C-alpha cells in the first residue's frame, strides 16, 4: 500500500458478499488505497457488539496493489478493531461503512451494525461515514447514490470533522423516487415497536420471529431525517457518543442518595 493516497477502511454489516459493500469498495478505490475488512455473514442489528466468547477467524480474500480484502467471523465493530490493531500497520484516513441495505434513520442508529462501525471510527478520531439506502433487496440498484456518496467522501477527506463525530448518511429508496439532493438534518425522535410472530419448528418446538414498526415522535416536524427521506432527499446527520443527560445532573446531585 502506498502512503501517497488516502488510506480507506471499508466495512459493513450485511456481509462481504453484499452488493452494497461491493459498490462502496468501487467508490472508495477512486479516492485512495483500500483495506476491506467485512463480516463473513450478515451481522445486521448487532449494534456496537464485539466478539468475546469465541475466537475471531479471518481470511485474506484478495491482495492486490493498493487493495486488500479480509473476511472475518465477527461483528462490524470487530472488523474495525481488527483492522486498526492487527491487519494493518497504517491508521486509516477514512472509514466507510455500508452501503447498508435498509435505512438507518432516527433511533435505528442505535441498533445498526453499519453505523456502529462508523461510530467506532469516530471513537478513534478517524473520519467515518455510514451509508444506507432505504431498500432491503439484495439486488437493489444503488447506482443513483454513487455521485452523492462521491461528493460527501471528497469533502470529508478535504475538511475536518469534530473530534469523535461520524456521519450517518441515508438515501431514500432510489427504485421508487429520484434523489432531489442532500440535506443535513438531525435524526428524528422515534422508537421501534416490536411484534413477535409465534411459530413452531418441525420438532414442534416454539419460536418467534421479531418484526417491528418505527413510531416517529417527530411526525410533522420538518427538521428531521425521516421528513426529508420521505420527501426524496438524502440526509446527513452528524452523530457522537455521549450518553450524559446534562440538564439533570445538578438536580439529581441533590437527591437523598448523594448524602
Secondary structure, DSSP 4 states (H G I P E B T S, - for coil): --SSSEEEEEE-SS-TT-HHHHHHHHHHHTTEEEEEEEESS--TT-TT----SSPPPEEEEEEETTEEEEEESS-HHHHHHHHHHTS-SS--SEEEEEEEES---GGGGGT-HHHHHHHHHHHTT-EEEEEEES---TT---GGGHHHHHHHHHHHHHSPPPTT-EEEEEE--TTTS----EEE-BPPPEEEEEEEEEEE-TT--EEEEEEEEEEETTTT-SSBHHHHHHTT-EEEEEE------GGGHHHHHTSGGG-
